[in-house]
Amino acid sequence: MSQINIYFDFAAFTIDLLLVFGIFWKKGKFRFLHNRLYSAMVINGLIGSTAEILFCDFLNNPSLNNVWVFYTFSYTFHVCHIFVPYLLAAYVTSLSGGDNTRKIKLLFTAGFIPVLACLVLYALNPFYNLVFTFSYDGTTLLYARQLGMDIIYVIGTGYGIYAIIMAFMNHKLIMPSSIVVYIVLIVIGLGAAFTQLFIRELRIDLFANSLIYMCFLLVTENEEASLNPVTRLYNRETYLRDIVSYKGGKTQFQTIIICMENYSYYSSTIGVEALHDVLRQIAHFLKSLNKNFICYDCSRGVFALIISHDEVMNMPKIADRIASRFKEPFYVEETSIYFMTAITAVEFPKDFSALSDIQMIINNKPDMSSDTQNVKLIFGEDLLDAKHEIKIRNALQYAIEHDSFEINYQPIYNTKEKKILSAEALVRLNDPKMGSISPGVFIPIAEKIGLINVISEIIFRKICQFLDMHRKDIELNNIDVNFSTIQCLQVRLAERYKNLAEQYNIPFSKIFLEVQQSDVFRVADFSHSNMQELYRGGMSFIMDNFGTGYSNFSDLFLWNFKAIKIDRSILWNADYSSRSQTVLNYTIKMLKELGYSVCIEGVETEDQKKKVEDCGVDFIQGFFFSQPLNGDDFIKYVNDYNSKSEIPSEPAKA
């Protein structure tokens, strides 16, 4: 039999010995489960490489013919060998976060069954030669693998594949570079194992495993890799991993998350180096709060603390102390920096129970533009409100990615033609998790987080598609769509709308843009160029909700409006007050004399319809005719209505 090369085994032994020495030399390496699993992997590797060297030495030297010693080293090596992929799978699972408490428990219970099966095969081997055989002919030890060895390698491969799947499934909790390293290392380990399976003399698998352990030390177990290089606090990845570990401990703990909303502004104005100096001041302050707190810099203006069970009762005082500091300025030379800061205090498991809730907070900074102070404390019910808003943000993002916004159409009655010849397009959002979300809820949030432009373009495209698909199915003069002043700030807005309309061969005159009266002054101040370009292209504008809020008749002269929509509240007040009826009459008369077409909203009864017709309005909109309908139902309703000489006895239902 040819000599077995054990140089790779000696290299593996040397690396494992150095790693074990490093683990026990450096303090604080056993804080969490992944630290303990890493230590177990390295110790298992050291024992395995030691047994492998002695095992191979017996095979290479026939004079060493003590069969029982050979058995001892052989079984020690093989048992350590089967634990390698199992510990690797457990280690990657503990690193990758998610609902890992359940996954780790599953791996330690049901996932241990294949290891037990391998151990049973080894235990039965002396009697049935299931895994390997060897014999001594007086001069040479003859060693041969059996079918059981192939089964063990297949089981080990299964653990390796499981580890790769776990890295992919929980990619949001692992830095992209780390995921690549994990997968490459696991593939290398599997490749080395199969190489040794087919080329027995080339003992490289333990050496490959040792290199994997060393790379894990550099990538994840290295304290430097867990620290933010600027503030020297633990980084975001470590924070999320620590949350998982604390959750798994089933003990009460608290975390405080500090989000600086205007961080990006200061990054672009005072410069990166100056901002880094401020971040180091913040890090120093957080570390001074309590030596037992674990402090984190989650990057992009987000800091966090984890407070142990013993300090939970003091959490309100801690949050107040942080708030007091952030109400004061931080200084860069002679420049004072005030951060718009949201401080969120979360108690596990009372407030939140899932890691995804924490991710939502650190990934979505709250909007503080309407706050009168620069610091906002979020507790209890406020925390639930913040969580709800974050869910709506995610629902908006999901709807954009999956193009799942729906457009409903509410008919508008033309009093002159006695027909329905137009409609208002109203966006609807039905989220798979949250169900139906009112536009009054998600539109303001979309405006705050900068998604309104994307959503508005989606709505405009869907309206153009609807008009294109049904140009022969229905007679419509125009469709009204709400238009936000934020949209007016877009670069090349008119060009994009024009391109969409031309794509579906829809004239600009078919679409009217509704601008809230409360927004008119902002349109006039900031966005005339876009409005002018849309107007020159043939698009008409409507002033919506006239007569509400801080209404001013001078708003009528700030833009060339084609029509005015009177708010429903004026009509409803006229049902109960003669003075309100007078206001309604003269408002309509004035607008008509100024040359505007007049539409009134909120008509729900026959009496209201007759009242506004007597006042001379041009268009009527409301539930008396129909609630907002989906496209197909809208077409059917309009065609049925226009084909009759009188109003249907029952209003259409949504």
Secondary structure, 3 states (H helix, E strand, C coil): CCCCECHHHHHHHHHHHHHHHHHHHCCCCCCCHHHHHHHHHHHHHHHHHHHHHHHHHHHHCCCCCCHHHHHHHHHHHHHHHHHHHHHHHHHHHHHCCCCHHHHHHHHHCHHHHHHHHHHHHHHHHHHHCCCEEEEECCCCEEEEECHHHHHHHHHHHHHHHHHHHHHHHCHHHCCHHHHHHHHHHHHHHHHHHHHHHHCCCECCHHHHHHHHHHHHHHHHHCHHHHECCCCCCECHHHHHHHHHHHHHCCCCEEEEEEEECCHHHHHHHCCHHHHHHHHHHHHHHHHHHCCCCEEEECCCCEEEEEECHHHHHHHHHHHHHHHHHHHCCEEECCEEECCCEEEEEEEECCCCCCHHHHHHHHHCCCCCCCCCCCEEEECHHHHHHHHHHHHHHHHHHHHHHHCCCEEEEEEEEECCCCEEEEEEEEEEEEECCCEEECHHHHHHHHHHCCCHHHHHHHHHHHHHHHHHHCCCCCCCCEEEEECCCCHHHCCCHHHHHHHHHHHCCCCHHHEEEEEEHHHHHHHHHHCHHHHHHHHHCCCEEEEEEECCCCCCHHHHHCCCCCEEEECHHHHHHHCCCHHHHHHHHHHHHHHHHCCCEEEECCCCCHHHHHHHHHHCCCEEECCCCECCECHHHHHHHHHHHHCCCCCCCCCECC
